[in-house]
Amino acid sequence: MARIAAQLNGDREAIRDVVRILDPAVRTGMRPLPSPLPLVASITARYDGIEWSERDRDLLLALALRLDDALAPLLAFDGRSAEELMRSAIGAHLVVRAGRIRLVDPLLEVWLRATADPVVEASVHERLARIFGAPGAGVDADWHRARASSYGIPETAPELTRIARRLSESGHPDGALLLAAEAAAHATGSDLDEARQVAGAAAIGAGYAAEAAAWLGALFPAGTERFRLQGLGGLVVAEAFLQGAVPEVDPGSLRPQSGDDEDWYSWARAAAFAAVLSAERGDRRGMRIWLEALREGCARVGAESTLRDPVVTLAWLIAGEDEIDGEVGAGPLTGGMLRALRASVDGDLDQALRFLAAGGSGLGTEVDPFVAGFEHSPLVAAYRAVVEVLLLVWRGDLGHARERLREAALDLPVAMPFAGLGVVLARRLDLAVSGRIGPISEALTASLPSAVRIDRLVDHAVETFLRGEADEASSFLRLWADRGSPRGQFSVPELDELVRDDGAPASPLIEPPDARLSRELMSRIAATPDARWRRERDEIVLATRALASPFSRARVESMLGTRALVRDEPAVAREHLQTALTLFQTAGAEAWARDAEERLSAAEREDRAADAEDSLVGACRRAWEPVLTSRELEVAMRAVTGGSNREIGDDLRVSVRTVEVHLGRVFVKLGVRNRVELTVLAHRAGRYS
């Protein structure tokens, strides 16, 4: 949606009209936007009827068809100077600055390309090709030659593919995909296979899983082995996202038939992708199978230390084995990201964020053998962004985490990393901050393929709990438990405030010590019987002080306050709930803060009521003590605070008949006829005491 909005200049009507007719795979980001975007009525109405000279219209069309915004080629194409162009009939539609030229309104490009006569468009491409030089003189010349031709020009393909590969590896996958797709339209034989591989790599780097699967799938089973193996890793990534699981295939059936080290390295790297993706999805069996293939391939090419060891460490860490002391690699994922995750599970979240930031500074980015060629891609950036958000959540900075994820979601495929972790985080952060799932989170959820499932029962439980509907929240959690308590590999905020039957997580979670400790403390609060509560509470309060995350500590404090409310200890409840409120606000968890505030108000009301009751009883006792016997006084005190005859009898260990006798004597001595008049007299005594 962000790309559509940018290309349509934020025009709401045009955006709505275009989105309505786009293919679902395009709307959800699994395929790129068509170029040009489809012409819709709102764009047609803006430009239909405008009359331009043939020369002016050709120039505008040339500008719309160019690969970049350089001014000089357009001046050579038209023959006028920049000043003359700005004074012409089309000057109002142009922005010329610092040797660059663009259209004022991006919608005009859509209209120009959609309404251009194909013959005129081919002619403009041909003129631009001549300006850029002879065949093979550069990507611009080959691009425009290819676009001008109504038949294949195979000799243009290698240069287009070469530049596409370079663009893809430098972090410009959309441009790379455009060039590689054009190269594939003209190439034959192994050149065609290479173009397909580059197009698929660009597509997966951009996060276009369905597009990548289409390009790379065409290489199997009969494509050129080198390019087939180079594309294997990208195809595994695409299919894992689309299917919700790594394809079940024997790695041995994909082994290189040649003895070429480059082919074996490509196979080993594909195995590395499959192993990590299996770990992300909790598939330890699949992870082990692919790790064996990785070991075989790396042994063949001598890549044990650079590829095998850091990938094995990363895979096992994601699988929940955070105590494995393996090798750390280089670059954005097996370097910075792996260091960050290891530091976080050791409890040093600030250091973890520094590791992550250092890897994304752009100052001499290292090559990462695991994702070589993708270091600058949106997909790798999405992995890093999701980990950054996760670390901020673990640190208890939920407001900042939510804003960071919302920013990243506009430009990066954040739904792909770690089996949809970014989507789960977006939903939980929305609930923590606003109390409901927002439009960006809903769009991210909709972007997941049907095969990818994230559990929404916990979301419903959190939402209803924060609305004060604990019983309904518990029912959602029971349904979740009945389904096996499905969760991802990473610890995210759930609802440990309510008792569940599932106990500890069935498989180890990747989490910092704070998250583990807070979950254990909340479990103790929920499970401790009243008989042991006072001693347990003191121990829990002491342990709570070790929690560095304001959000984690706030939840424990809130639960302590709620337990105190249930036990009719309003002063204790108020102390814990006030602490929780302050910490929730510090964490940016505004919805949780509102919940704590409501509980705090309830505690204050009960505290005031208790104070009033104590004051009333004290005044009555002072006023009536000279008149009543000690037993009559005890019965009267319990009667004015609302105790029934049976409750009074149980408290004093006497029969109901004895209570009635004592009350009758109280009524006579105090000059009242019944309980109502006794209560009125008590309040009068309290008012004037």
Secondary structure, DSSP 8 states (H G I E B T S, - for coil): -HHHHHHTTT-HHHHHHHHHHS-HHHHTTSS---SS----HHHHHHHTT----HHHHHHHHHHHH-SS-BHHHHHHHH---HHHHHHSTTGGGEEEETTEEEES-HHHHHHHHHHS-HHHHHHHHHHHHHHH-STTS-HHHHHHHHHH-SS--GGGHHHHHHHHHHHHHTT-HHHHHHHHHHHHHH--HHHHHHHHHHHHHHHHHHT-HHHHHHHHHTTTTTS-HHHHHHHHHHHHHHHHHHHSS-----GGGG--SS--HHHHHHHHHHHHHHHHHHHHTT-HHHHHHHHHHHHHHHHHHT-IIIIIHHHHHHHHHHTT-TT------SSIIIIIIHHHHHHHHTT-HHHHHHHHHHHTS-SS----GGGTT-TTSHHHHHHHHHHHHHHHHHHT-HHHHHHHHHHHHHHS-TTSGGGTHHHHHHHHHHHHHHSS--HHHHHHHHHS-TT-----HHHHHHHHHHTT-HHHHHHHHHHHHHTT----SB-----TTS--SS-S-SS--B--HHHHHHHHHHHHHHH--GGGHHHHHHHHHHHHTT---HHHHHHHHHHHHHHHHHTT-HHHHHHHHHHHHHHHHHHT-HHHHHHHHHHHHHHHHHHHHHHHHHHHHHHHHHHHTTTS-HHHHHHHHHHHTT--HHHHHHHHT--HHHHHHHHHHHHHHHT-SSHHHHHHHHHHHHH--
